[in-house]
Amino acid sequence: MDAGKSTLALQTNHNHAARGRVGLIFTVNDRSGGAVVTSRLGLTHDALEVTDEFDFWRHIVDALTHGGRVDYLICDEAQFYTPEQIEALAKITDELQIDVFCFGILTDFRTRLFPGAARLVELADRTEVLQVEALCWCGKRATHNARVEDGVMVTEGDQVVVGDTDQAPSTVSYEVLCRQHHRRRLTAARAKSVSLVPEPLPFG
């Protein structure tokens, strides 16, 4: 959500591949609608799509059994993985000694933990907050994801609905807000309509 997680996922893959390591990239519900990891900066990379039935353990063991080499996994949008899939990734790390790097967000538009993200926090060797901070329209650090439907922020509905902030006008889009403005349901558009967003100064 404008924090650069997919960019970091692709950068991590590049860094390891540049050292001769062989990795696999996974994603689910990417903004592109396909099995691709995409960044708002324009970076893209083909990936394997993770469905709810996808078996990470079987996939990796089959690849190794057939002579393949796998040194690491890049798992984007990991919040959408099932808790069982997160457990399989931990098993791959522990028993096959394969590095697993997961990228995602913790909470949904209702400020509730995604089940996959919760299990990931419980099992991960370490978690890191991205150095590039997403910002609310007010300039404060954005910590909450807001879902906007037909221009109105909502706090109820299905946990997963794919949308994108770049697709305007759009039935469903997402915006990052600070906690205060998420609680008040005050998106950038609504703040501007009530003149809370300062106009730019008349000089460059």
Rosetta blueprint (number, residue, H / E / L):
1 M L
2 D L
3 A L
4 G L
5 K H
6 S H
7 T H
8 L H
9 A H
10 L H
11 Q H
12 T H
13 N H
14 H H
15 N H
16 H H
17 A H
18 A L
19 R L
20 G L
21 R L
22 V L
23 G E
24 L E
25 I E
26 F E
27 T E
28 V L
29 N L
30 D L
31 R L
32 S L
33 G L
34 G L
35 A L
36 V E
37 V E
38 T E
39 S L
40 R L
41 L L
42 G L
43 L L
44 T E
45 H E
46 D E
47 A L
48 L E
49 E E
50 V L
51 T L
52 D L
53 E L
54 F L
55 D L
56 F H
57 W H
58 R H
59 H H
60 I H
61 V H
62 D H
63 A H
64 L H
65 T H
66 H L
67 G L
68 G L
69 R L
70 V L
71 D L
72 Y E
73 L E
74 I E
75 C E
76 D L
77 E L
78 A H
79 Q H
80 F H
81 Y L
82 T L
83 P H
84 E H
85 Q H
86 I H
87 E H
88 A H
89 L H
90 A H
91 K H
92 I H
93 T H
94 D H
95 E H
96 L H
97 Q L
98 I L
99 D E
100 V E
101 F E
102 C E
103 F L
104 G L
105 I L
106 L L
107 T E
108 D L
109 F L
110 R L
111 T L
112 R L
113 L E
114 F L
115 P H
116 G H
117 A H
118 A H
119 R H
120 L H
121 V H
122 E H
123 L H
124 A L
125 D L
126 R L
127 T L
128 E L
129 V L
130 L L
131 Q L
132 V L
133 E L
134 A L
135 L E
136 C L
137 W L
138 C L
139 G L
140 K L
141 R E
142 A L
143 T L
144 H E
145 N E
146 A E
147 R E
148 V E
149 E E
150 D L
151 G L
152 V E
153 M E
154 V E
155 T L
156 E L
157 G L
158 D L
159 Q L
160 V L
161 V L
162 V L
163 G L
164 D L
165 T L
166 D L
167 Q L
168 A L
169 P L
170 S L
171 T L
172 V E
173 S E
174 Y E
175 E E
176 V E
177 L E
178 C L
179 R H
180 Q H
181 H H
182 H H
183 R H
184 R L
185 R L
186 L L
187 T L
188 A H
189 A H
190 R H
191 A H
192 K H
193 S H
194 V L
195 S L
196 L L
197 V L
198 P L
199 E L
200 P L
201 L L
202 P L
203 F L
204 G L
